[in-house]
Amino acid sequence: MQAMQRYQDMTDAERRQIRMYGCTEAQMREAVERSLTFRFSGPAMYAASILSDAQEMIAHDDGGTFSFMQVEDARQAMNRAKWILFTYLMQGDAK
């Protein structure tokens, strides 16, 4: 597993990835490819699982307003699911 890198030592691209996904693309690729769901059910099922998690994140608001972190976590989860679809399914179609 990669050593944790300090945010201020990251490249601009890595910082953008952190804002979009909550981790770098390299960290995400490592986590995805280690996942049992990905290994046994494939990338579409793994993406669907992440989208279900995002759905749960926004299904329950406390008192009618979502916190910034609830919204941000759901947004990043949806971005991770899209990355998986684009990286493992759509690029595979192009080959």
N, CA, C and O atoms as a CHARMM CRD file, in Angstrom:
* protein
*
  380
    1    1 MET  N      0.84300  -1.17800   0.00000 PROA 1      0.00000
    2    1 MET  CA     0.00000   0.00000   0.00000 PROA 1      0.00000
    3    1 MET  C      0.89200   1.24600   0.00000 PROA 1      0.00000
    4    1 MET  O      1.95500   1.25600   0.62000 PROA 1      0.00000
    5    2 GLN  N      0.45900   2.27400  -0.68600 PROA 2      0.00000
    6    2 GLN  CA     1.24200   3.49500  -0.77900 PROA 2      0.00000
    7    2 GLN  C      1.29900   4.21700   0.56500 PROA 2      0.00000
    8    2 GLN  O      0.34900   4.19000   1.34700 PROA 2      0.00000
    9    3 ALA  N      2.44200   4.86400   0.81300 PROA 3      0.00000
   10    3 ALA  CA     2.56700   5.67600   2.02400 PROA 3      0.00000
   11    3 ALA  C      1.71000   6.92900   1.86600 PROA 3      0.00000
   12    3 ALA  O      1.56300   7.46100   0.76500 PROA 3      0.00000
   13    4 MET  N      1.15300   7.38700   2.97100 PROA 4      0.00000
   14    4 MET  CA     0.33600   8.60500   2.94100 PROA 4      0.00000
   15    4 MET  C      1.22200   9.80500   2.65100 PROA 4      0.00000
   16    4 MET  O      2.27800   9.97900   3.26000 PROA 4      0.00000
   17    5 GLN  N      0.78600  10.60700   1.73600 PROA 5      0.00000
   18    5 GLN  CA     1.51200  11.80000   1.33700 PROA 5      0.00000
   19    5 GLN  C      0.77900  13.01000   1.90500 PROA 5      0.00000
   20    5 GLN  O     -0.45100  13.05800   1.91400 PROA 5      0.00000
   21    6 ARG  N      1.54700  13.98100   2.37600 PROA 6      0.00000
   22    6 ARG  CA     0.91900  15.19500   2.90000 PROA 6      0.00000
   23    6 ARG  C      0.26500  15.96500   1.76700 PROA 6      0.00000
   24    6 ARG  O      0.80300  16.03900   0.66300 PROA 6      0.00000
   25    7 TYR  N     -0.91100  16.54200   2.04900 PROA 7      0.00000
   26    7 TYR  CA    -1.68600  17.26800   1.04100 PROA 7      0.00000
   27    7 TYR  C     -0.85000  18.35900   0.39200 PROA 7      0.00000
   28    7 TYR  O     -0.88400  18.52400  -0.82700 PROA 7      0.00000
   29    8 GLN  N     -0.09600  19.10900   1.20000 PROA 8      0.00000
   30    8 GLN  CA     0.68900  20.21300   0.64800 PROA 8      0.00000
   31    8 GLN  C      1.83900  19.73200  -0.24000 PROA 8      0.00000
   32    8 GLN  O      2.38300  20.51400  -1.01900 PROA 8      0.00000
   33    9 ASP  N      2.21200  18.46200  -0.13000 PROA 9      0.00000
   34    9 ASP  CA     3.28000  17.90700  -0.96600 PROA 9      0.00000
   35    9 ASP  C      2.74600  17.26700  -2.25000 PROA 9      0.00000
   36    9 ASP  O      3.52800  16.78700  -3.07100 PROA 9      0.00000
   37   10 MET  N      1.44100  17.25600  -2.42700 PROA 10     0.00000
   38   10 MET  CA     0.83800  16.63000  -3.60500 PROA 10     0.00000
   39   10 MET  C      0.88500  17.56600  -4.80200 PROA 10     0.00000
   40   10 MET  O      1.01600  18.78100  -4.65600 PROA 10     0.00000
   41   11 THR  N      0.77800  16.98200  -5.97900 PROA 11     0.00000
   42   11 THR  CA     0.69600  17.77600  -7.20200 PROA 11     0.00000
   43   11 THR  C     -0.68300  18.42200  -7.28400 PROA 11     0.00000
   44   11 THR  O     -1.60200  18.03900  -6.56000 PROA 11     0.00000
   45   12 ASP  N     -0.81800  19.40100  -8.16900 PROA 12     0.00000
   46   12 ASP  CA    -2.13200  20.02900  -8.35800 PROA 12     0.00000
   47   12 ASP  C     -3.16800  19.00500  -8.80900 PROA 12     0.00000
   48   12 ASP  O     -4.32200  19.05900  -8.38300 PROA 12     0.00000
   49   13 ALA  N     -2.76500  18.07800  -9.66500 PROA 13     0.00000
   50   13 ALA  CA    -3.68900  17.03700 -10.13500 PROA 13     0.00000
   51   13 ALA  C     -4.14500  16.15500  -8.97700 PROA 13     0.00000
   52   13 ALA  O     -5.32600  15.82100  -8.88700 PROA 13     0.00000
   53   14 GLU  N     -3.23500  15.77700  -8.09900 PROA 14     0.00000
   54   14 GLU  CA    -3.60400  14.94200  -6.94600 PROA 14     0.00000
   55   14 GLU  C     -4.52900  15.69800  -5.99200 PROA 14     0.00000
   56   14 GLU  O     -5.46100  15.11600  -5.43800 PROA 14     0.00000
   57   15 ARG  N     -4.27500  16.98100  -5.80300 PROA 15     0.00000
   58   15 ARG  CA    -5.16600  17.78500  -4.95000 PROA 15     0.00000
   59   15 ARG  C     -6.56500  17.86700  -5.54500 PROA 15     0.00000
   60   15 ARG  O     -7.55600  17.79500  -4.81900 PROA 15     0.00000
   61   16 ARG  N     -6.64900  18.01700  -6.85400 PROA 16     0.00000
   62   16 ARG  CA    -7.95000  18.06100  -7.52900 PROA 16     0.00000
   63   16 ARG  C     -8.66500  16.71500  -7.34800 PROA 16     0.00000
   64   16 ARG  O     -9.87100  16.67500  -7.10700 PROA 16     0.00000
   65   17 GLN  N     -7.91800  15.62700  -7.46600 PROA 17     0.00000
   66   17 GLN  CA    -8.50100  14.29600  -7.27400 PROA 17     0.00000
   67   17 GLN  C     -9.02900  14.13000  -5.85400 PROA 17     0.00000
   68   17 GLN  O    -10.09400  13.54600  -5.65800 PROA 17     0.00000
   69   18 ILE  N     -8.30300  14.63200  -4.86800 PROA 18     0.00000
   70   18 ILE  CA    -8.76000  14.57200  -3.47000 PROA 18     0.00000
   71   18 ILE  C    -10.08100  15.31200  -3.32300 PROA 18     0.00000
   72   18 ILE  O    -10.99400  14.83100  -2.65200 PROA 18     0.00000
   73   19 ARG  N    -10.18400  16.47600  -3.94500 PROA 19     0.00000
   74   19 ARG  CA   -11.42700  17.24700  -3.86000 PROA 19     0.00000
   75   19 ARG  C    -12.57900  16.53000  -4.57200 PROA 19     0.00000
   76   19 ARG  O    -13.72100  16.58100  -4.11500 PROA 19     0.00000
   77   20 MET  N    -12.27800  15.86400  -5.68600 PROA 20     0.00000
   78   20 MET  CA   -13.33400  15.19100  -6.45200 PROA 20     0.00000
   79   20 MET  C    -13.76300  13.86700  -5.83300 PROA 20     0.00000
   80   20 MET  O    -14.95600  13.57200  -5.75100 PROA 20     0.00000
   81   21 TYR  N    -12.79400  13.07400  -5.40100 PROA 21     0.00000
   82   21 TYR  CA   -13.08100  11.70400  -4.98600 PROA 21     0.00000
   83   21 TYR  C    -12.88100  11.43100  -3.50100 PROA 21     0.00000
   84   21 TYR  O    -13.39000  10.43500  -2.98800 PROA 21     0.00000
   85   22 GLY  N    -12.15500  12.28800  -2.80500 PROA 22     0.00000
   86   22 GLY  CA   -11.81300  12.02700  -1.41000 PROA 22     0.00000
   87   22 GLY  C    -10.50800  11.26100  -1.27200 PROA 22     0.00000
   88   22 GLY  O    -10.07600  10.96600  -0.15900 PROA 22     0.00000
   89   23 CYS  N     -9.87600  10.93600  -2.39900 PROA 23     0.00000
   90   23 CYS  CA    -8.59300  10.23300  -2.43800 PROA 23     0.00000
   91   23 CYS  C     -7.99700  10.45200  -3.82200 PROA 23     0.00000
   92   23 CYS  O     -8.65200  11.01400  -4.70000 PROA 23     0.00000
   93   24 THR  N     -6.77100  10.01500  -4.01700 PROA 24     0.00000
   94   24 THR  CA    -6.17800  10.13800  -5.34600 PROA 24     0.00000
   95   24 THR  C     -6.66600   8.97600  -6.22200 PROA 24     0.00000
   96   24 THR  O     -7.17100   7.97400  -5.71500 PROA 24     0.00000
   97   25 GLU  N     -6.50900   9.12200  -7.51600 PROA 25     0.00000
   98   25 GLU  CA    -6.89900   8.04300  -8.42000 PROA 25     0.00000
   99   25 GLU  C     -6.06800   6.79100  -8.16600 PROA 25     0.00000
  100   25 GLU  O     -6.58100   5.67800  -8.27900 PROA 25     0.00000
  101   26 ALA  N     -4.79100   6.95900  -7.82400 PROA 26     0.00000
  102   26 ALA  CA    -3.93900   5.79400  -7.51200 PROA 26     0.00000
  103   26 ALA  C     -4.46800   5.07000  -6.27800 PROA 26     0.00000
  104   26 ALA  O     -4.52400   3.84100  -6.26000 PROA 26     0.00000
  105   27 GLN  N     -4.85600   5.82200  -5.24300 PROA 27     0.00000
  106   27 GLN  CA    -5.41100   5.20800  -4.03400 PROA 27     0.00000
  107   27 GLN  C     -6.73600   4.51700  -4.34500 PROA 27     0.00000
  108   27 GLN  O     -7.02400   3.44000  -3.82100 PROA 27     0.00000
  109   28 MET  N     -7.54200   5.15000  -5.20600 PROA 28     0.00000
  110   28 MET  CA    -8.82900   4.57600  -5.55600 PROA 28     0.00000
  111   28 MET  C     -8.63600   3.28700  -6.35200 PROA 28     0.00000
  112   28 MET  O     -9.31000   2.29100  -6.08800 PROA 28     0.00000
  113   29 ARG  N     -7.72700   3.29700  -7.31600 PROA 29     0.00000
  114   29 ARG  CA    -7.47400   2.10100  -8.12100 PROA 29     0.00000
  115   29 ARG  C     -7.04000   0.93300  -7.21400 PROA 29     0.00000
  116   29 ARG  O     -7.48800  -0.20000  -7.38800 PROA 29     0.00000
  117   30 GLU  N     -6.17200   1.23000  -6.25600 PROA 30     0.00000
  118   30 GLU  CA    -5.71600   0.19400  -5.33200 PROA 30     0.00000
  119   30 GLU  C     -6.87600  -0.36700  -4.51600 PROA 30     0.00000
  120   30 GLU  O     -7.01000  -1.58300  -4.37600 PROA 30     0.00000
  121   31 ALA  N     -7.71700   0.51900  -3.97600 PROA 31     0.00000
  122   31 ALA  CA    -8.85500   0.07900  -3.16700 PROA 31     0.00000
  123   31 ALA  C     -9.85400  -0.71400  -4.00000 PROA 31     0.00000
  124   31 ALA  O    -10.36100  -1.74200  -3.55300 PROA 31     0.00000
  125   32 VAL  N    -10.13500  -0.24000  -5.20500 PROA 32     0.00000
  126   32 VAL  CA   -11.09000  -0.92600  -6.07900 PROA 32     0.00000
  127   32 VAL  C    -10.59800  -2.32900  -6.40800 PROA 32     0.00000
  128   32 VAL  O    -11.34400  -3.30000  -6.28400 PROA 32     0.00000
  129   33 GLU  N     -9.35200  -2.42900  -6.82500 PROA 33     0.00000
  130   33 GLU  CA    -8.84000  -3.71300  -7.28400 PROA 33     0.00000
  131   33 GLU  C     -8.61400  -4.71500  -6.15600 PROA 33     0.00000
  132   33 GLU  O     -8.46800  -5.91000  -6.41400 PROA 33     0.00000
  133   34 ARG  N     -8.58300  -4.24900  -4.91900 PROA 34     0.00000
  134   34 ARG  CA    -8.49900  -5.15200  -3.76400 PROA 34     0.00000
  135   34 ARG  C     -9.87900  -5.60400  -3.29500 PROA 34     0.00000
  136   34 ARG  O     -9.98900  -6.54800  -2.51300 PROA 34     0.00000
  137   35 SER  N    -10.90900  -4.95000  -3.75800 PROA 35     0.00000
  138   35 SER  CA   -12.26700  -5.22400  -3.30100 PROA 35     0.00000
  139   35 SER  C    -12.76000  -6.58700  -3.77500 PROA 35     0.00000
  140   35 SER  O    -12.59400  -6.94600  -4.94100 PROA 35     0.00000
  141   36 LEU  N    -13.35600  -7.33000  -2.87400 PROA 36     0.00000
  142   36 LEU  CA   -13.94000  -8.62600  -3.23400 PROA 36     0.00000
  143   36 LEU  C    -15.12900  -8.44300  -4.17400 PROA 36     0.00000
  144   36 LEU  O    -15.33000  -9.25300  -5.07900 PROA 36     0.00000
  145   37 THR  N    -15.91300  -7.39500  -3.97300 PROA 37     0.00000
  146   37 THR  CA   -17.04200  -7.13100  -4.86800 PROA 37     0.00000
  147   37 THR  C    -16.54600  -6.92400  -6.28600 PROA 37     0.00000
  148   37 THR  O    -17.11900  -7.47100  -7.22900 PROA 37     0.00000
  149   38 PHE  N    -15.48300  -6.13700  -6.45200 PROA 38     0.00000
  150   38 PHE  CA   -14.91200  -5.89700  -7.77200 PROA 38     0.00000
  151   38 PHE  C    -14.38900  -7.20000  -8.37300 PROA 38     0.00000
  152   38 PHE  O    -14.62700  -7.48500  -9.54700 PROA 38     0.00000
  153   39 ARG  N    -13.68600  -7.97800  -7.58100 PROA 39     0.00000
  154   39 ARG  CA   -13.08600  -9.22000  -8.08800 PROA 39     0.00000
  155   39 ARG  C    -14.12100 -10.25000  -8.51400 PROA 39     0.00000
  156   39 ARG  O    -13.96900 -10.89700  -9.55000 PROA 39     0.00000
  157   40 PHE  N    -15.17900 -10.40300  -7.71300 PROA 40     0.00000
  158   40 PHE  CA   -16.13100 -11.46900  -7.97500 PROA 40     0.00000
  159   40 PHE  C    -17.36700 -11.03800  -8.75600 PROA 40     0.00000
  160   40 PHE  O    -17.99600 -11.85800  -9.42400 PROA 40     0.00000
  161   41 SER  N    -17.72000  -9.75000  -8.67700 PROA 41     0.00000
  162   41 SER  CA   -18.94200  -9.28700  -9.34200 PROA 41     0.00000
  163   41 SER  C    -18.67500  -8.28000 -10.45800 PROA 41     0.00000
  164   41 SER  O    -19.55300  -8.02600 -11.28300 PROA 41     0.00000
  165   42 GLY  N    -17.48600  -7.70900 -10.49100 PROA 42     0.00000
  166   42 GLY  CA   -17.13000  -6.80200 -11.57000 PROA 42     0.00000
  167   42 GLY  C    -17.32500  -5.33400 -11.23500 PROA 42     0.00000
  168   42 GLY  O    -17.89700  -4.98500 -10.20300 PROA 42     0.00000
  169   43 PRO  N    -16.83600  -4.47600 -12.13300 PROA 43     0.00000
  170   43 PRO  CA   -16.85200  -3.03600 -11.87600 PROA 43     0.00000
  171   43 PRO  C    -18.24700  -2.42800 -11.83400 PROA 43     0.00000
  172   43 PRO  O    -18.48200  -1.49800 -11.06200 PROA 43     0.00000
  173   44 ALA  N    -19.17400  -2.92300 -12.63700 PROA 44     0.00000
  174   44 ALA  CA   -20.52400  -2.34600 -12.62900 PROA 44     0.00000
  175   44 ALA  C    -21.19800  -2.55800 -11.27000 PROA 44     0.00000
  176   44 ALA  O    -21.84300  -1.65000 -10.74700 PROA 44     0.00000
  177   45 MET  N    -21.05000  -3.74400 -10.70800 PROA 45     0.00000
  178   45 MET  CA   -21.65500  -4.02200  -9.40600 PROA 45     0.00000
  179   45 MET  C    -20.98100  -3.20300  -8.31000 PROA 45     0.00000
  180   45 MET  O    -21.63800  -2.74000  -7.37700 PROA 45     0.00000
  181   46 TYR  N    -19.67000  -3.02900  -8.43000 PROA 46     0.00000
  182   46 TYR  CA   -18.95500  -2.21900  -7.44100 PROA 46     0.00000
  183   46 TYR  C    -19.42500  -0.76500  -7.50900 PROA 46     0.00000
  184   46 TYR  O    -19.64200  -0.13400  -6.47500 PROA 46     0.00000
  185   47 ALA  N    -19.58100  -0.23800  -8.71700 PROA 47     0.00000
  186   47 ALA  CA   -20.08200   1.13300  -8.88400 PROA 47     0.00000
  187   47 ALA  C    -21.50200   1.24800  -8.33900 PROA 47     0.00000
  188   47 ALA  O    -21.83600   2.23300  -7.68000 PROA 47     0.00000
  189   48 ALA  N    -22.33900   0.24400  -8.61200 PROA 48     0.00000
  190   48 ALA  CA   -23.71300   0.25800  -8.10500 PROA 48     0.00000
  191   48 ALA  C    -23.73700   0.26300  -6.58100 PROA 48     0.00000
  192   48 ALA  O    -24.58000   0.92000  -5.96900 PROA 48     0.00000
  193   49 SER  N    -22.81600  -0.46600  -5.97800 PROA 49     0.00000
  194   49 SER  CA   -22.72100  -0.49800  -4.51900 PROA 49     0.00000
  195   49 SER  C    -22.38200   0.88700  -3.96000 PROA 49     0.00000
  196   49 SER  O    -22.95600   1.31900  -2.96100 PROA 49     0.00000
  197   50 ILE  N    -21.45500   1.56600  -4.60800 PROA 50     0.00000
  198   50 ILE  CA   -21.08500   2.91900  -4.16700 PROA 50     0.00000
  199   50 ILE  C    -22.26100   3.87100  -4.34600 PROA 50     0.00000
  200   50 ILE  O    -22.50100   4.72400  -3.49000 PROA 50     0.00000
  201   51 LEU  N    -22.99900   3.73700  -5.44900 PROA 51     0.00000
  202   51 LEU  CA   -24.16700   4.59600  -5.66700 PROA 51     0.00000
  203   51 LEU  C    -25.25000   4.32400  -4.61900 PROA 51     0.00000
  204   51 LEU  O    -25.94300   5.24500  -4.18900 PROA 51     0.00000
  205   52 SER  N    -25.39400   3.06800  -4.21100 PROA 52     0.00000
  206   52 SER  CA   -26.33700   2.75100  -3.13100 PROA 52     0.00000
  207   52 SER  C    -25.91400   3.41500  -1.82900 PROA 52     0.00000
  208   52 SER  O    -26.75400   3.90600  -1.07500 PROA 52     0.00000
  209   53 ASP  N    -24.60700   3.43000  -1.56500 PROA 53     0.00000
  210   53 ASP  CA   -24.09900   4.11900  -0.37800 PROA 53     0.00000
  211   53 ASP  C    -24.42100   5.60600  -0.44500 PROA 53     0.00000
  212   53 ASP  O    -24.85000   6.19700   0.54600 PROA 53     0.00000
  213   54 ALA  N    -24.21300   6.21600  -1.61900 PROA 54     0.00000
  214   54 ALA  CA   -24.50500   7.64500  -1.78200 PROA 54     0.00000
  215   54 ALA  C    -25.99500   7.90700  -1.58600 PROA 54     0.00000
  216   54 ALA  O    -26.38300   8.91000  -0.98600 PROA 54     0.00000
  217   55 GLN  N    -26.81900   7.00700  -2.09000 PROA 55     0.00000
  218   55 GLN  CA   -28.26400   7.13000  -1.92700 PROA 55     0.00000
  219   55 GLN  C    -28.64500   7.11900  -0.44700 PROA 55     0.00000
  220   55 GLN  O    -29.48100   7.91200  -0.01300 PROA 55     0.00000
  221   56 GLU  N    -28.03800   6.23000   0.31900 PROA 56     0.00000
  222   56 GLU  CA   -28.29900   6.17800   1.75900 PROA 56     0.00000
  223   56 GLU  C    -27.83300   7.45000   2.46200 PROA 56     0.00000
  224   56 GLU  O    -28.47300   7.91900   3.40300 PROA 56     0.00000
  225   57 MET  N    -26.71800   8.00000   2.00000 PROA 57     0.00000
  226   57 MET  CA   -26.18900   9.22600   2.61500 PROA 57     0.00000
  227   57 MET  C    -27.18300  10.37200   2.53100 PROA 57     0.00000
  228   57 MET  O    -27.25900  11.20300   3.43700 PROA 57     0.00000
  229   58 ILE  N    -27.94900  10.41800   1.44000 PROA 58     0.00000
  230   58 ILE  CA   -28.88700  11.53700   1.27000 PROA 58     0.00000
  231   58 ILE  C    -30.32700  11.16200   1.59200 PROA 58     0.00000
  232   58 ILE  O    -31.22400  11.99900   1.48900 PROA 58     0.00000
  233   59 ALA  N    -30.55500   9.90900   1.98300 PROA 59     0.00000
  234   59 ALA  CA   -31.91500   9.45800   2.27900 PROA 59     0.00000
  235   59 ALA  C    -32.41400   9.96500   3.62500 PROA 59     0.00000
  236   59 ALA  O    -33.62200  10.05800   3.84200 PROA 59     0.00000
  237   60 HSD  N    -31.51500  10.28800   4.51300 PROA 60     0.00000
  238   60 HSD  CA   -31.90100  10.65500   5.87300 PROA 60     0.00000
  239   60 HSD  C    -31.27900  11.99000   6.23500 PROA 60     0.00000
  240   60 HSD  O    -30.08200  12.06600   6.51000 PROA 60     0.00000
  241   61 ASP  N    -32.08000  13.03800   6.23700 PROA 61     0.00000
  242   61 ASP  CA   -31.54200  14.31100   6.69300 PROA 61     0.00000
  243   61 ASP  C    -32.04600  14.56500   8.10900 PROA 61     0.00000
  244   61 ASP  O    -33.11800  14.10000   8.49400 PROA 61     0.00000
  245   62 ASP  N    -31.27100  15.29600   8.86000 PROA 62     0.00000
  246   62 ASP  CA   -31.61900  15.59100  10.24900 PROA 62     0.00000
  247   62 ASP  C    -32.27200  16.96000  10.32200 PROA 62     0.00000
  248   62 ASP  O    -31.59300  17.98300  10.22900 PROA 62     0.00000
  249   63 GLY  N    -33.57200  16.98100  10.48500 PROA 63     0.00000
  250   63 GLY  CA   -34.27600  18.23600  10.65800 PROA 63     0.00000
  251   63 GLY  C    -34.48600  19.04000   9.38800 PROA 63     0.00000
  252   63 GLY  O    -34.72000  20.24600   9.46100 PROA 63     0.00000
  253   64 GLY  N    -34.41100  18.41500   8.24200 PROA 64     0.00000
  254   64 GLY  CA   -34.72000  19.11700   7.00400 PROA 64     0.00000
  255   64 GLY  C    -33.54400  19.77400   6.30900 PROA 64     0.00000
  256   64 GLY  O    -33.71300  20.36000   5.24000 PROA 64     0.00000
  257   65 THR  N    -32.35100  19.69000   6.89100 PROA 65     0.00000
  258   65 THR  CA   -31.18400  20.27100   6.21700 PROA 65     0.00000
  259   65 THR  C    -30.03300  19.28200   6.27200 PROA 65     0.00000
  260   65 THR  O    -29.77400  18.66200   7.30400 PROA 65     0.00000
  261   66 PHE  N    -29.36100  19.14800   5.16600 PROA 66     0.00000
  262   66 PHE  CA   -28.18800  18.28600   5.10500 PROA 66     0.00000
  263   66 PHE  C    -26.96800  19.09700   5.49800 PROA 66     0.00000
  264   66 PHE  O    -26.86600  20.28000   5.17300 PROA 66     0.00000
  265   67 SER  N    -26.04800  18.45900   6.19400 PROA 67     0.00000
  266   67 SER  CA   -24.80300  19.13600   6.51600 PROA 67     0.00000
  267   67 SER  C    -23.92700  19.17200   5.26900 PROA 67     0.00000
  268   67 SER  O    -24.12200  18.38000   4.34700 PROA 67     0.00000
  269   68 PHE  N    -22.97700  20.07600   5.24200 PROA 68     0.00000
  270   68 PHE  CA   -22.03800  20.16400   4.12900 PROA 68     0.00000
  271   68 PHE  C    -21.34200  18.83300   3.92900 PROA 68     0.00000
  272   68 PHE  O    -21.15700  18.40000   2.79100 PROA 68     0.00000
  273   69 MET  N    -20.95000  18.17400   5.01400 PROA 69     0.00000
  274   69 MET  CA   -20.20600  16.92200   4.90300 PROA 69     0.00000
  275   69 MET  C    -21.08000  15.79800   4.34600 PROA 69     0.00000
  276   69 MET  O    -20.58100  14.95100   3.60500 PROA 69     0.00000
  277   70 GLN  N    -22.36500  15.77000   4.68100 PROA 70     0.00000
  278   70 GLN  CA   -23.25800  14.76400   4.10200 PROA 70     0.00000
  279   70 GLN  C    -23.31600  14.91800   2.58200 PROA 70     0.00000
  280   70 GLN  O    -23.21200  13.94200   1.83900 PROA 70     0.00000
  281   71 VAL  N    -23.48200  16.13800   2.14800 PROA 71     0.00000
  282   71 VAL  CA   -23.56500  16.41900   0.71400 PROA 71     0.00000
  283   71 VAL  C    -22.22900  16.12000   0.04400 PROA 71     0.00000
  284   71 VAL  O    -22.19500  15.50400  -1.02100 PROA 71     0.00000
  285   72 GLU  N    -21.14100  16.54700   0.65300 PROA 72     0.00000
  286   72 GLU  CA   -19.80800  16.33600   0.08900 PROA 72     0.00000
  287   72 GLU  C    -19.47200  14.84700   0.00600 PROA 72     0.00000
  288   72 GLU  O    -18.93500  14.39500  -1.00600 PROA 72     0.00000
  289   73 ASP  N    -19.77600  14.08900   1.04000 PROA 73     0.00000
  290   73 ASP  CA   -19.51900  12.64700   1.02200 PROA 73     0.00000
  291   73 ASP  C    -20.30900  11.96100  -0.08900 PROA 73     0.00000
  292   73 ASP  O    -19.77400  11.10400  -0.79300 PROA 73     0.00000
  293   74 ALA  N    -21.57700  12.33300  -0.25000 PROA 74     0.00000
  294   74 ALA  CA   -22.40100  11.74800  -1.30700 PROA 74     0.00000
  295   74 ALA  C    -21.87600  12.14800  -2.68700 PROA 74     0.00000
  296   74 ALA  O    -21.83100  11.31300  -3.59100 PROA 74     0.00000
  297   75 ARG  N    -21.48500  13.39300  -2.85900 PROA 75     0.00000
  298   75 ARG  CA   -20.95300  13.86600  -4.13300 PROA 75     0.00000
  299   75 ARG  C    -19.67900  13.11200  -4.50500 PROA 75     0.00000
  300   75 ARG  O    -19.51500  12.68600  -5.64800 PROA 75     0.00000
  301   76 GLN  N    -18.77700  12.95000  -3.53700 PROA 76     0.00000
  302   76 GLN  CA   -17.53300  12.23400  -3.80200 PROA 76     0.00000
  303   76 GLN  C    -17.79700  10.75800  -4.10600 PROA 76     0.00000
  304   76 GLN  O    -17.12400  10.17300  -4.95500 PROA 76     0.00000
  305   77 ALA  N    -18.75900  10.15900  -3.42700 PROA 77     0.00000
  306   77 ALA  CA   -19.10700   8.76100  -3.69900 PROA 77     0.00000
  307   77 ALA  C    -19.60700   8.61100  -5.13300 PROA 77     0.00000
  308   77 ALA  O    -19.22600   7.67000  -5.82900 PROA 77     0.00000
  309   78 MET  N    -20.45600   9.53200  -5.57300 PROA 78     0.00000
  310   78 MET  CA   -20.95200   9.46900  -6.94900 PROA 78     0.00000
  311   78 MET  C    -19.81000   9.65900  -7.94500 PROA 78     0.00000
  312   78 MET  O    -19.78400   9.00200  -8.98600 PROA 78     0.00000
  313   79 ASN  N    -18.87800  10.54100  -7.64100 PROA 79     0.00000
  314   79 ASN  CA   -17.71000  10.71500  -8.51300 PROA 79     0.00000
  315   79 ASN  C    -16.86100   9.45200  -8.57100 PROA 79     0.00000
  316   79 ASN  O    -16.34500   9.10200  -9.63300 PROA 79     0.00000
  317   80 ARG  N    -16.70800   8.75900  -7.43100 PROA 80     0.00000
  318   80 ARG  CA   -15.95100   7.50200  -7.42500 PROA 80     0.00000
  319   80 ARG  C    -16.64200   6.45200  -8.29500 PROA 80     0.00000
  320   80 ARG  O    -15.98000   5.73000  -9.04000 PROA 80     0.00000
  321   81 ALA  N    -17.96700   6.36500  -8.20300 PROA 81     0.00000
  322   81 ALA  CA   -18.71600   5.40100  -9.02000 PROA 81     0.00000
  323   81 ALA  C    -18.54800   5.71900 -10.50400 PROA 81     0.00000
  324   81 ALA  O    -18.34900   4.80900 -11.31000 PROA 81     0.00000
  325   82 LYS  N    -18.62500   6.98000 -10.87000 PROA 82     0.00000
  326   82 LYS  CA   -18.43900   7.36000 -12.27400 PROA 82     0.00000
  327   82 LYS  C    -17.02800   7.02500 -12.73500 PROA 82     0.00000
  328   82 LYS  O    -16.84200   6.54300 -13.85300 PROA 82     0.00000
  329   83 TRP  N    -16.03200   7.27300 -11.88800 PROA 83     0.00000
  330   83 TRP  CA   -14.64300   6.96300 -12.24300 PROA 83     0.00000
  331   83 TRP  C    -14.49800   5.47100 -12.53200 PROA 83     0.00000
  332   83 TRP  O    -13.83600   5.08500 -13.49600 PROA 83     0.00000
  333   84 ILE  N    -15.11400   4.63200 -11.69900 PROA 84     0.00000
  334   84 ILE  CA   -15.04100   3.18500 -11.91100 PROA 84     0.00000
  335   84 ILE  C    -15.67500   2.81200 -13.24600 PROA 84     0.00000
  336   84 ILE  O    -15.10300   2.03300 -14.00900 PROA 84     0.00000
  337   85 LEU  N    -16.84700   3.36000 -13.53100 PROA 85     0.00000
  338   85 LEU  CA   -17.50700   3.06100 -14.79800 PROA 85     0.00000
  339   85 LEU  C    -16.66500   3.51100 -15.98100 PROA 85     0.00000
  340   85 LEU  O    -16.47900   2.75100 -16.93200 PROA 85     0.00000
  341   86 PHE  N    -16.15600   4.73000 -15.93500 PROA 86     0.00000
  342   86 PHE  CA   -15.35000   5.25500 -17.04400 PROA 86     0.00000
  343   86 PHE  C    -14.03000   4.50100 -17.18500 PROA 86     0.00000
  344   86 PHE  O    -13.58600   4.23600 -18.30200 PROA 86     0.00000
  345   87 THR  N    -13.40500   4.15700 -16.07000 PROA 87     0.00000
  346   87 THR  CA   -12.08400   3.52600 -16.10400 PROA 87     0.00000
  347   87 THR  C    -12.15100   2.05800 -16.48700 PROA 87     0.00000
  348   87 THR  O    -11.35200   1.59700 -17.30200 PROA 87     0.00000
  349   88 TYR  N    -13.08600   1.32000 -15.91700 PROA 88     0.00000
  350   88 TYR  CA   -13.09500  -0.12300 -16.10200 PROA 88     0.00000
  351   88 TYR  C    -14.09100  -0.61700 -17.14600 PROA 88     0.00000
  352   88 TYR  O    -13.91000  -1.70200 -17.69800 PROA 88     0.00000
  353   89 LEU  N    -15.12700   0.14700 -17.42500 PROA 89     0.00000
  354   89 LEU  CA   -16.11900  -0.32300 -18.40700 PROA 89     0.00000
  355   89 LEU  C    -15.98200   0.39100 -19.74700 PROA 89     0.00000
  356   89 LEU  O    -15.84700  -0.26100 -20.78200 PROA 89     0.00000
  357   90 MET  N    -16.01400   1.69000 -19.73800 PROA 90     0.00000
  358   90 MET  CA   -16.00600   2.42100 -21.00500 PROA 90     0.00000
  359   90 MET  C    -14.66000   2.31900 -21.71800 PROA 90     0.00000
  360   90 MET  O    -14.62600   2.20000 -22.94300 PROA 90     0.00000
  361   91 GLN  N    -13.55500   2.36200 -20.98000 PROA 91     0.00000
  362   91 GLN  CA   -12.25100   2.21600 -21.62800 PROA 91     0.00000
  363   91 GLN  C    -12.08100   0.79400 -22.14000 PROA 91     0.00000
  364   91 GLN  O    -11.40400   0.56900 -23.14400 PROA 91     0.00000
  365   92 GLY  N    -12.68900  -0.16100 -21.45900 PROA 92     0.00000
  366   92 GLY  CA   -12.63400  -1.53500 -21.91300 PROA 92     0.00000
  367   92 GLY  C    -13.35600  -1.73700 -23.23300 PROA 92     0.00000
  368   92 GLY  O    -12.96000  -2.57600 -24.04300 PROA 92     0.00000
  369   93 ASP  N    -14.44400  -0.95000 -23.45500 PROA 93     0.00000
  370   93 ASP  CA   -15.17400  -1.02400 -24.72000 PROA 93     0.00000
  371   93 ASP  C    -14.35800  -0.48900 -25.88500 PROA 93     0.00000
  372   93 ASP  O    -14.53200  -0.91000 -27.02800 PROA 93     0.00000
  373   94 ALA  N    -13.45600   0.45400 -25.57700 PROA 94     0.00000
  374   94 ALA  CA   -12.67300   1.09200 -26.63000 PROA 94     0.00000
  375   94 ALA  C    -11.55100   0.19600 -27.13600 PROA 94     0.00000
  376   94 ALA  O    -10.99800   0.43900 -28.20800 PROA 94     0.00000
  377   95 LYS  N    -11.21300  -0.83600 -26.37500 PROA 95     0.00000
  378   95 LYS  CA   -10.08800  -1.70800 -26.74500 PROA 95     0.00000
  379   95 LYS  C    -10.47700  -2.74400 -27.76700 PROA 95     0.00000
  380   95 LYS  O     -9.64300  -3.55000 -28.17800 PROA 95     0.00000
